[in-house]
Amino acid sequence: MTRQTPLRAIRGMHDLLPDDSARWQQLEDRARALLERYGYTEMRTPLVEQSELFKRSIGEVTDIVEKEMYSFEDRGGDQLSLRPEGTASCVRAAIEHSLLDQPRRIWYRGPMFRRERPQRGRYRQFHQIGVEVFGLTGPDIDLEVILLTRRLWEALGLTDLRLELNSLGDSAERAAYRQQLVAYLRQHEAQLDDDSRRRLETNPLRVLDSKNPDLAEIIAQAPSLIDALGSDSRAHFEALCAGLERAGLAYEINPRLVRGLDYYNRTVFEWITDALGAQGTVCAGGRYDGLVEQLGGRATPAVGFALGLERLLELSETEPPPSIDAYLIAVGEQANAAAMPIAEQIRDALPELRLLCHCGGGSFKSQFKRADRSGAKVALVLGDDELAQQRIGIKPLRAPASDDPTNTGPAKSEQSKTEQTSVALDALADRLPDFL
């Protein structure tokens, strides 16, 4: 039989291998614990939605909808898309299941899909954790979601992130500003690149977000949206800034920060790093007070953010805990037969223990090598003689994570760190934790 050519993952989509999954779990667990402390509850939405959901929310003339969505027609003729972001799905679900009768604090996590050019920090399947808050209008909730992100950076040990803010005002203010901006850009139309000329006709605010260095001077001299804010929008933004200052959180006002989604209004923000090259935005969000109504619900104020897990993991230097605590070795016919039932008894007695039971036979020496390679802290050694005496050996494979020098008991002695200790099987649950 001819050997087939191996298949590979789709470009821009990556396998999460076992050695990496512990770091992902650690980050997700820390984020979940923090969000629960703030009173947020988790929502999970489908990966596939009607394409119309994203056209109506993100905007038909955005790069995401025009160029990047994975869209297709299913066998029933429905136009569907893999979700490119999480907010629209959360809003759709909140409307569909009547969750907007009171203020809601919701969070989500999972993969998103955009057909972008793969590069460092940017993938075609990427993962986000996001927060959405419905039913609260004031700058205090904007402040809360930003302070929440700061606390997450502290939990992850990240120190090289900076916060940028802007206000997009309300729809009328933005419409008036758009006219000013278009008039200004028309004066420099010959110097604009093709992408910016196209945006000038469809979504001129996005010209401000251009990464073309040749346009930097033109963009820097453009009218400022903050100058076009009315009294209510200005008061909202100033109250947010004052709250950040009281909380001791440094920020920078960036009048060119517009975000890439059409549904934002008033507050927008980004957390940015210089450690990841061009893809420096780690977390971004803002208010979207009109989106619920735009998607068929009653008018409901809202604010949220999303953060990219791949980028956070690149920045984080946290080491995951070992995946295995103990490795059970069995040598001898009787011991091999009894090993699996004994492993189950140990798991019953110590529910938090991560125990790997050796399978596949092999010599005592080869099993010990596998135990050491597993990363386990101890090997549990069961032979026919130990089984006959209802005992089991505990062999430390590496030093305990933290040693208390005041503890002079046998499990913490210098001798016990390297030598095998024999204990009664019925005492193992009490003795084993001392070796971990």
N, C-alpha and C positions, 0 to 999 in steps of 0.2 A: 504494500500500500504506500502510495506516494505521500511523503510528509507534507502537510499543508503549511503555508506561510502563516506565522503567528499574527494574530490581530493585535492592534495597538489601540490605546485610548484615543478618543477624538481630540484633536488639537485644542488646547485651552481648557481641557477637562482632565482632572488628575485623580488618581487612586489615593485613598488615605490608607497607608500601610500600618500594620500593627505597631511598629516602633513610634509612629507619629500620633496614633489615636489617643494615647494617654495625655499628651499635651493639649489636644483638642478638648478632651473631657474635662481636664482641669480648668481650662479657660471657661468653658460653658458652665461648669458647676459654680465657679466663683461669680459669674454674671448672674446666674439663676438665683443664688443665695442673696446677692445684693438687691436684685429687683424685688424679690419677695419681702425683704426688709423694708422697702419703700412702699409696699402695698400693691405691687403690680401682679396680675395673674396672666397665665400663659394662654395664648390662642394658637391653634395650628390650622392652616388653610391649605387648599390643594395646590399642587405645583402647576396645574393646568387650569386656565381660566378662559372665558370668552375674550377674544381679541378686543372686542368693543370696550371692555372694562378699562384697558390700558390706553386705548385711543381717547376715551373720554376723560380720563384722569391725568395721564402724563402729558397728553397733547399730541395731535396727529402730525404736527410739524417739528417735533423734537427728534433728535438723532436716535433716541432709543426706539421710538415707534417706526421711524422711516427706515433705519438701517440695521438695527441691532436685535430686534425681537426674533425669537424662534417661533414662527407662526405656520400653521398648516390647516388644511381642511380635513376633518375626520370623515369616516365613512357615512355619517348621517348628513354631511353637508355643512356642519357647524364650523365656523371659523374660530380656531383655538390658538392659544399661545402659552408657551412656558413662561411663568411669571418672571419679569425682569426686575421687579422690586416688590416689597411687601406691603406698603401702605395701602394701595388700592384694594388688595385682597382683604385686608383687615376692615376697611371701610365697608366693602361689599358685604362681608359676613356680619358686621355689626348692624347694618340696615336689615339684612335678610332675617336675622334672628332676634330683632327687636331689642338690641342691647343699649339703645341710646335713650332710655327712659330716665337715666341718672348718670352722673359723671362716672366715667370708666377709665381705669388705668390698665392697659393691656401690653403684653410683650410677646414677641414671637422669635423664632429662630428657624434657619433652614437654608437650602440652596436657592439661588437665583440664577437666571440665565440671560446672557447678552452676547451676541456674536460680535465682539470687539477684537481688535488686533491683540493677541496675547503678548504680554510683556510682564516684567517684574511688577507684582502687586495688582495685576489686572488679568482676570481669567474669564473664560466663557461660561464656566460654572463656578460661581463663587458663593460664599456663605455669609449670611448676615445674622446679627441679633438686632432687633428693632423694638422700639417703644412707641406706643400710640396712646394719647390721652384725649378723651372726648368729653365735651360738655363744660369746659372751663375756659373763661375768656381772658383772665388777667395776666399780667406779666409775671405773677408769682409762680404759675405753673411752668412758664418758659424757664424761669430761674431754677425750678426744681429739676427739670430734666437735664439741664446743663451741669448742675452740681452733682447729679447722680453719675454722669459720665466722669467727672473729676474723681469721684470716689472709686470708680472702677479702675481708672489709671493707677491710683494709689494701691489698690489691691493687687494689681499686676506688676507693680514696681516700675511703671513707666514714668519718665521724668522729662522727656524731650519733646513733648507735645505743646503746641500753642493754640489758643482759641481765637478765631476770627468771627466777627459779628457784622451783620448789616440788617437794615429794615427795608422791605420791599413795599411798605405802605399797603393801602387798600386798592381795590380794582380801579377806582376813579383816579386816584393819585398816580397809579402806575400807567394808566392810559394817557394822562397828561404828560408824564415824563417820557413815555414812548415817543410822543410827537417831537419833544425837544431832542431826544437822542437821535431819531431818524434824520431830523433837519441837520444836526451836527455831522452825522456820518455821511450824509449826502455830499457834504463839502469835501470829503476825503475819499469818495467812492472809488476813484481811480487807483488809490493806494491799497484798497482792501483786497484780500485774497478771495478766491472763488467761494469758499465756504462762508465767509462773512457777508459777501454780496447776497448770497442765497438767504442767509438769516436776516439780512436787512429787510427783505420782503415778507418774511414769515414770522420771525421771532427775534427782533433786533436786540433785546436785552441779552441774548446769548452771545452777541458779538463781544460784550464786555468780558466774557469768560474765555475768549480765544487764547490759546497757548502759543500763537505765532509771535515770536520775538520781534518781527518786523512791524507789528501793530502795537507794540507796547506803548510807544509815545502817543499815538493817536488815542488809545484807550485811556491813558493817564489824563489826557486833557478833556475827556468827555464830561458832559454835565453829570452832577452827582444826584442820585435818586434820593438821598437823604435830604437834600435841599428842597425836594418837591413834596416832602411829607406834610400832611395836615396836622392840626393841633392834637387830635386824638392819637394818631399813629406816632407822632413825636413823643407824646407823654408816655405812651406804652414803652417805647424803646428806651427813653431816659430812665424810666422806673426799673427796667431790666438791668441797665448798666449800673444804676445805683445799688441794686441788690447784689450784683457780682462784686462790686467794690466792698460792700459790707462783709461779704463772705471771703474777702481776701483772694479772689480769683482774678488774675491778670487777663486782659483781653485786648484785642486790637480791632478797631472799626475798619472794615474793608469795604469801601463804597462800591467796589466792582464785584462783590460776592453776590451772585444772582441764583445759583443752583441750576441744575439742568432739567428740572421738572416744572411744568406750567402751574401746578396747583398751589405753590407757596404764596403766602402773603405775610406782611409784617416781619416778624423775627425770622432770620435765617442764620445758621451758624455752621462752622466747620472746625474740627480739631485736625491740625496739620503737623506733620513731622518732616524734617529734612533728611531723615535717615533712609528713606526708601526711594530716593531719586525723584523722577517726575510724578510718580503716583503717590503724592504725599498726604492726601486726605484719608484719614483713618475713620472718622466719624462725621456725619453731617445730618442736619435736620432743620426744623423750623415749624412755623405755623401754617396750617392749610384750612382756614376757617370756612371756605366755600366748597370744599370737596364733597362733603357728605350730601349737601343739597344737589350738587352737580351730578352725583351718582344715584339720585332718586330718593334720598332721605330728607327728613326735615332739617332746616338750617341748624347746624351744630358746630360750635367752635372746636378746633382740634390742634394738637401740636405733637410732634414726635421726632425721632431720629433713627438712624440705622448705622451700625458700625460693621466694618469688614473683618471677619475672623482671620482670614489669611494674612492680612496686613498686621493685625495685632500680634499674631503668632511670630511674624518676622521680627517684630520689635521686642517681644517678651523673651527674657532669658531664663524663665523659670524651668526647672528640671522636674519632670514628672516623677511621682513616686514609683518604686519598683512594682511591677505588675503581679509578682508572686511573693508570698510570704514564706511558704514551706513547700518542699518537694518530697513526696513519699517514695522511698526506694524499697523494693521488696526483692529478696534473693532467697530461692528455695521453693520447692513445689508447694508446701503448705502455706508459706508466707505469700506467694503469688496469688493463691486462691483466696486468701483472707484480706488482701490489701484493699480491694475496692470497697467491701463492706466496712472495713475499719475507716477508710477515708470518709465514707458517708457519716459514720458515727462522729468523727472529728468535726465535720462540717455542721452537724446538728448541735454539737456542744459549743462550737465557736463560730457563730453565723457570720462574723465579719472577717474571718480568716480566708485568705486567698491561697488555696491549696491545690497543687498540681500533683496528680497521682501518675507515676510512671506507667507507661504502657509499651508493649512491644518486646518485653524481655531484655536480655543482655546481661553481661557480667556485672559484678559489683562495681568494678572500676569504671566501666562505660556508663553505668547509671549515675555514678558520682559526677562524672564529667558533664552529663546532661543537666544534673541538678545545679551545678555551678554555672553553666552557661545560661540557665533559665533566669538568673538574677535573684533567685530565692535567698532569703536571709538564713534559712536553716534547711538541713536535710533531715527527714524522719526516716530512720533505718529500721527495717523490719526483716528479720531472718527467721528461719525455722526455730532456732533456739530461743530467740526473743518471744516468738509467738507461743511456744510451749510454756514459757514462764509468764505470759501475759504482760510483757514489757515491750518498750520500744526505745530506740536510741534517738537522741537529739544532737545533731552535729552542726554547730555554727559554721556557716560558710563565709561570713563577713561580719565585721564589727557591728553591734547594734547602732541604730541611728543616734541615740543619745545615751551616754553612760553616766550614771549618778555615782560619783566617787565615794559618797557616804554610804552607799549600799554595799555591804560586805557579804551578802547572801551568796550562795553558790552560783546562782544564775548570772550574777554580775561580776564574778571573780575573773582575774586574768586567765586562770586555767580554763574556765568554762567558755571563754571566747574562742578557743581553738580545739579543745578536746571534746570528745563525744560523751554525753551524759545519758545514763540509762534511767528511765522512769517507768513506773507502772502505767499500763494503758489507761486504767481508770483514774489516774492522776494527771494525765497529759493535758487536759483542758485547763487545769490550774497552773501547771508548770510552764507550758509552752509560751504564754505571753511574756514571760520574763526574758526569753531569748530573742524577742522580735524588736 
